[in-house]
Amino acid sequence: MLPTARATLMAALDAGWADPRRLYAEGRAARALLDQAREVLAEGLGVRPAEVSFLPGGQAALRAALEGLRFAGRRRGARMVATAVEHSAILTTGRYHAAAAEDASLFAEVPVDRMGRVDLSALAQAVALPGTVLAAVQSANGEIGTRQPLERAHELCRTHAIPLLVDAMASLGRDAVPEHFDVLAGDARSWGGPSGLGVLVVPERTRWRRPGPDAEVEHGRTDVEPVVAIALAAAEAWRQTEATRADHSALSSAIVGRLRAAAGNLADVDVVGDARDRLPHVLTFSLLYVDGEALVIELDRRGFAVGSGSACTSSTLEPSHVLAAMGVLTGGNVRITLPLNAIAPTLQDDVNRFIAELPDAVAAVRAHLGATGL
């Protein structure tokens, strides 16, 4: 979390503790703070405040987005479409509904190419089938960074009057805000905000309805009341991140370029994702003769916190469904996410040390596995 967001959070705990639905003075003060946070984020996302709802986390927002579109379109059918590299919250929900109905055709996973980009021809065929009620295409993949062609995907969906759900959890605050969507979901952590706040954007034009009884909070889109202090901290983080996003993106992109080159110099390596049309701050590469968990531990021992497995699952060391869908090496992968500048003032030095120590760390893990002669 950004330092300014943390300071805002602590101050807002005293000022915004009351129930914003109440009419006494403290409740009105909390309502004013919540409205202020919503207005900041709505302006940044290019939508109206009434179209923005706060939910308890990005995954909660993503699931709500999916279920609301599915329920609103139930008279039309129950079939859902998603790319094969979507967040696990999308894929597991789609598979669950298909299995529960004992009808595998109710959920279609659209293939991607070796860059992780959706096959638009396959997407066009998938959304054209009768009974389809929604399509899910992420703005960019949080594991490999490849951006998706949202404008074209949105056009294909509109041709068949199918709403497009866009998962922007990896990109908000780090890349341009998506313009082509019918429902959008994000997570405050992506722009240096606190955990526990997801953003759900439902424009007026979109048919969306929450399953079950009507809710009384957040424009009827959830039963969980937002924590005012967390929402205000997220808004402050957005202000700070958006003000410096262009410069930070350029710096991050240059650093990732260096990391890609350094990883590419290793033996038996696959550096994945589009090298240019990508998020500026993420990178994944996979290595033969290396155990991903062992490499994470070795790098952690040297002072580097990296990931392995899939960025889109809760079990972080499970094989990556993203890499599997791309048809690239899934074992021995390392996932790097660069922090924001305000959080990591020594980033350039840290990256220099990482590049210097990476070959030795890989060699150490391969030696332990008896793969030194390969």
C-alpha positions in Angstrom: 0.0 0.0 0.0 1.2 3.5 -0.8 2.4 5.5 2.2 -0.1 8.3 1.5 -2.9 5.7 1.3 -1.9 4.2 4.6 -1.9 7.6 6.3 -5.4 8.2 4.8 -6.6 4.9 6.1 -5.5 5.5 9.6 -7.0 9.0 9.7 -10.2 7.8 8.2 -10.7 5.1 10.8 -11.4 8.0 13.3 -13.5 10.1 10.9 -15.4 7.5 9.1 -16.3 4.8 11.6 -20.1 5.4 11.6 -22.8 3.7 9.5 -23.1 5.9 6.4 -26.8 5.0 6.1 -27.6 6.8 9.4 -28.8 10.4 9.7 -26.9 11.4 12.8 -23.8 13.7 12.4 -21.2 10.9 12.4 -23.2 8.8 9.9 -23.5 11.8 7.6 -19.8 12.4 7.9 -19.1 8.8 6.9 -21.5 9.1 4.0 -19.7 12.2 2.7 -16.3 10.4 2.9 -17.7 7.3 1.1 -19.2 9.5 -1.6 -15.9 11.3 -2.0 -14.1 8.1 -2.5 -16.6 6.9 -5.1 -16.4 10.2 -7.0 -12.6 10.0 -7.2 -12.7 6.5 -8.6 -15.6 7.1 -10.9 -13.8 10.1 -12.5 -10.7 8.1 -12.9 -12.6 5.2 -14.5 -14.6 7.5 -16.8 -18.0 6.5 -15.4 -20.7 8.0 -13.2 -20.5 7.6 -9.4 -23.7 5.6 -9.3 -22.1 3.1 -11.7 -19.3 2.3 -9.2 -19.8 -0.2 -6.3 -17.3 -1.2 -3.6 -17.1 -4.9 -2.8 -14.8 -6.8 -0.4 -12.0 -7.6 -2.8 -11.3 -8.0 -6.5 -12.4 -11.6 -6.7 -15.7 -10.7 -5.0 -16.2 -8.0 -7.6 -15.4 -10.4 -10.4 -17.8 -13.1 -9.2 -20.5 -10.5 -8.7 -20.0 -9.2 -12.2 -20.3 -12.7 -13.6 -23.3 -13.7 -11.6 -25.2 -10.5 -12.2 -24.8 -10.7 -16.0 -25.7 -14.4 -15.9 -28.9 -13.8 -13.8 -30.0 -10.8 -15.9 -29.7 -12.9 -19.1 -31.4 -16.1 -17.7 -34.4 -15.8 -20.0 -32.1 -15.8 -23.0 -30.1 -18.8 -21.8 -27.3 -19.9 -19.5 -24.3 -20.3 -21.7 -21.1 -18.4 -20.8 -17.9 -17.7 -22.8 -14.4 -16.9 -21.4 -10.9 -17.0 -22.7 -8.8 -19.9 -21.4 -6.5 -17.5 -19.5 -9.1 -15.8 -17.4 -8.9 -15.6 -13.6 -9.7 -18.8 -11.9 -12.8 -17.1 -10.3 -14.3 -16.9 -13.8 -13.2 -20.4 -15.0 -14.2 -22.3 -11.9 -17.6 -20.6 -11.8 -18.3 -21.3 -15.4 -17.2 -25.0 -15.1 -19.3 -25.4 -11.9 -22.5 -24.1 -13.6 -21.9 -26.4 -16.6 -21.3 -29.4 -14.3 -24.3 -28.7 -12.1 -26.5 -28.6 -15.2 -24.8 -31.7 -16.6 -24.3 -29.8 -19.9 -20.7 -29.1 -20.9 -21.9 -26.8 -23.7 -23.0 -24.2 -21.1 -19.4 -23.0 -20.7 -17.0 -22.4 -23.6 -13.3 -21.7 -23.0 -11.9 -19.8 -26.0 -8.3 -20.6 -27.0 -5.4 -18.2 -27.1 -2.2 -18.0 -29.1 1.4 -18.5 -27.8 1.4 -14.9 -26.7 -1.7 -15.5 -24.5 -3.9 -13.4 -26.8 -7.4 -14.5 -27.5 -8.3 -16.1 -30.8 -10.8 -13.6 -32.1 -12.2 -16.0 -34.8 -12.9 -18.5 -32.1 -14.4 -15.8 -29.9 -16.7 -14.7 -32.7 -17.9 -18.3 -33.2 -18.4 -18.8 -29.4 -20.6 -15.7 -28.8 -22.7 -16.4 -31.9 -24.1 -19.6 -30.5 -27.7 -19.4 -29.2 -28.2 -19.2 -25.4 -25.0 -17.2 -24.8 -25.5 -14.6 -22.1 -22.0 -13.2 -21.5 -18.4 -13.2 -22.5 -15.4 -12.6 -20.3 -12.1 -11.2 -21.7 -9.5 -9.7 -19.3 -7.9 -6.4 -20.1 -4.4 -8.0 -19.7 -3.1 -11.1 -18.1 -1.6 -10.5 -14.7 0.8 -13.4 -15.1 2.4 -12.8 -18.5 1.3 -9.2 -19.2 -0.1 -9.7 -22.6 -2.9 -7.2 -23.4 -6.1 -8.4 -25.0 -7.8 -6.8 -28.0 -10.7 -5.4 -26.1 -12.0 -3.1 -28.7 -12.4 -5.9 -31.3 -13.7 -8.3 -28.7 -16.4 -5.8 -27.7 -17.4 -5.3 -31.3 -17.8 -9.0 -31.7 -20.0 -9.2 -28.6 -22.1 -6.2 -29.5 -22.9 -7.8 -32.9 -24.8 -10.5 -31.0 -26.0 -8.3 -28.1 -23.7 -10.2 -25.7 -22.4 -8.2 -22.7 -18.6 -8.2 -22.2 -17.2 -8.6 -18.8 -13.7 -7.2 -18.4 -11.4 -8.3 -15.6 -9.0 -5.3 -15.0 -7.6 -6.5 -11.7 -4.0 -6.6 -13.1 -4.1 -3.4 -15.1 -6.0 -0.6 -13.2 -3.5 2.0 -12.1 -0.7 0.5 -14.0 -2.1 0.8 -17.6 -4.7 2.8 -19.4 -8.2 2.4 -18.1 -10.2 0.0 -20.4 -12.8 1.8 -22.5 -14.5 -1.2 -24.1 -16.6 -3.2 -21.6 -20.2 -3.7 -20.3 -19.1 -4.6 -16.8 -15.7 -4.0 -15.3 -14.0 -5.5 -12.2 -10.9 -4.3 -10.4 -8.9 -4.5 -7.2 -7.5 -1.6 -5.2 -4.2 -3.5 -4.5 -3.3 -3.1 -8.2 -2.8 0.7 -7.8 -1.3 0.7 -4.3 -4.5 0.7 -2.3 -5.4 -1.5 0.6 -6.5 -5.1 0.5 -10.2 -5.8 1.0 -11.6 -3.5 -1.7 -12.8 -4.5 -5.1 -14.4 -2.2 -7.6 -17.5 -3.2 -9.7 -18.5 -0.9 -12.5 -22.0 -1.5 -14.0 -22.9 1.2 -16.6 -26.5 2.2 -16.9 -26.7 0.7 -20.4 -25.9 -2.8 -19.0 -28.5 -5.3 -18.0 -27.2 -6.6 -14.7 -29.2 -8.0 -11.8 -28.0 -9.6 -8.6 -29.4 -13.0 -7.8 -31.5 -13.3 -4.7 -33.3 -10.5 -2.8 -32.5 -6.9 -3.4 -29.5 -5.5 -1.5 -29.7 -2.3 0.4 -26.1 -1.2 0.0 -23.8 -0.2 -2.9 -26.6 0.4 -5.4 -28.1 -3.0 -4.7 -25.0 -4.9 -5.9 -23.8 -6.5 -2.6 -25.0 -7.2 0.9 -21.6 -6.3 2.4 -21.2 -2.7 3.5 -17.9 -1.2 2.5 -15.4 0.0 5.1 -15.3 3.7 4.6 -11.7 4.1 5.7 -10.6 1.4 3.2 -12.6 3.0 0.3 -11.1 6.4 1.1 -7.5 5.0 1.2 -8.1 3.3 -2.1 -9.2 6.7 -3.6 -6.1 8.4 -2.3 -3.9 5.7 -3.7 -5.7 6.1 -7.1 -5.0 9.9 -7.0 -1.3 9.3 -6.3 -0.8 6.5 -8.8 -2.7 8.1 -11.6 -0.7 11.3 -11.3 2.5 9.4 -12.0 1.3 6.5 -14.1 2.8 7.6 -17.4 6.3 8.1 -15.9 6.1 5.0 -13.8 4.9 2.8 -16.7 7.8 4.0 -18.8 10.2 3.1 -16.0 8.6 -0.3 -15.3 8.6 -1.2 -19.0 12.3 -0.4 -19.3 13.1 -2.5 -16.2 11.0 -5.4 -17.5 12.8 -5.2 -20.8 16.1 -5.6 -18.9 14.7 -8.6 -16.9 13.4 -10.2 -20.1 16.9 -9.9 -21.6 18.6 -11.3 -18.5 16.1 -14.2 -18.3 16.6 -14.9 -22.0 20.3 -15.4 -21.4 19.7 -18.4 -19.2 19.9 -21.9 -20.7 16.8 -23.8 -21.5 14.4 -20.9 -20.8 11.1 -19.7 -22.2 10.4 -16.0 -21.7 6.6 -15.8 -22.3 4.1 -13.2 -23.3 4.2 -10.4 -25.8 7.4 -8.4 -25.6 5.8 -5.1 -26.6 2.0 -5.1 -26.3 1.9 -5.9 -22.6 1.5 -4.5 -19.1 4.6 -2.6 -18.1 5.2 -4.2 -14.7 4.9 -8.0 -15.0 7.0 -10.8 -16.4 7.0 -14.6 -16.4 9.7 -17.0 -17.6 9.9 -20.8 -17.4 13.0 -23.0 -17.0 13.7 -26.7 -17.8 15.3 -28.8 -15.1 14.1 -26.4 -12.3 11.4 -26.9 -9.7 9.4 -23.7 -9.4 8.9 -24.0 -5.6 12.6 -24.6 -5.1 13.6 -21.6 -7.1 11.1 -19.4 -5.2 12.6 -20.5 -2.0 16.2 -20.0 -3.2 15.4 -16.5 -4.4 13.6 -15.7 -1.2 16.7 -16.8 0.7 18.6 -14.1 -1.3 16.1 -11.5 -0.5 13.7 -11.5 -3.5 10.0 -12.2 -3.3 8.8 -13.7 -6.5 5.9 -16.0 -7.5 5.5 -19.3 -9.3 2.6 -21.3 -10.6 -0.4 -19.2 -11.6 -1.1 -15.6 -10.7 -4.8 -16.3 -11.1 -5.3 -19.0 -8.5 -5.2 -19.0 -4.7 -2.9 -22.0 -4.7 0.1 -20.1 -6.1 2.3 -23.2 -6.7 -0.3 -25.1 -8.8 0.7 -25.5 -12.5 -0.2 -22.4 -14.4 -3.4 -22.8 -16.4 -2.3 -19.6 -18.3 0.9 -21.1 -19.6 -0.8 -24.4 -20.3 -3.4 -22.7 -22.5 -0.6 -20.9 -24.4 1.1 -24.2 -25.1 4.4 -23.2 -23.5 6.6 -24.6 -20.7 4.6 -24.7 -17.4 7.2 -26.1 -15.0 9.9 -24.2 -13.3 8.3 -20.8 -13.9 9.1 -17.5 -12.1 6.6 -14.7 -12.0 7.8 -11.1 -11.3 5.5 -8.2 -10.4 7.3 -4.8 -10.0 6.1 -2.7 -7.1 5.2 1.0 -7.4 8.0 3.5 -7.1 6.7 5.0 -3.9 6.8 1.6 -2.2 10.2 0.6 -3.5 12.7 3.5 -3.7 15.6 1.1 -4.1 14.0 -0.7 -7.1 16.8 0.0 -9.6 19.5 -1.4 -7.2 17.2 -4.4 -6.3 16.8 -5.2 -10.0 20.5 -4.9 -10.6 21.2 -7.4 -7.8 18.5 -9.7 -9.0 19.9 -9.8 -12.5 23.4 -10.5 -11.1 22.2 -13.3 -8.8 19.6 -15.0 -11.0 22.1 -17.3 -12.9 23.7 -18.5 -9.7 20.3 -19.1 -8.1 19.1 -21.2 -11.1 22.4 -23.1 -11.1 22.1 -23.8 -7.4 18.6 -25.3 -7.8 19.6 -27.3 -10.9 22.6 -28.7 -8.9 20.4 -29.7 -6.1 18.2 -31.6 -8.6 21.3 -33.2 -10.2 20.8 -31.3 -13.5 24.2 -29.5 -13.6 25.3 -31.4 -16.7 22.3 -30.5 -18.8 
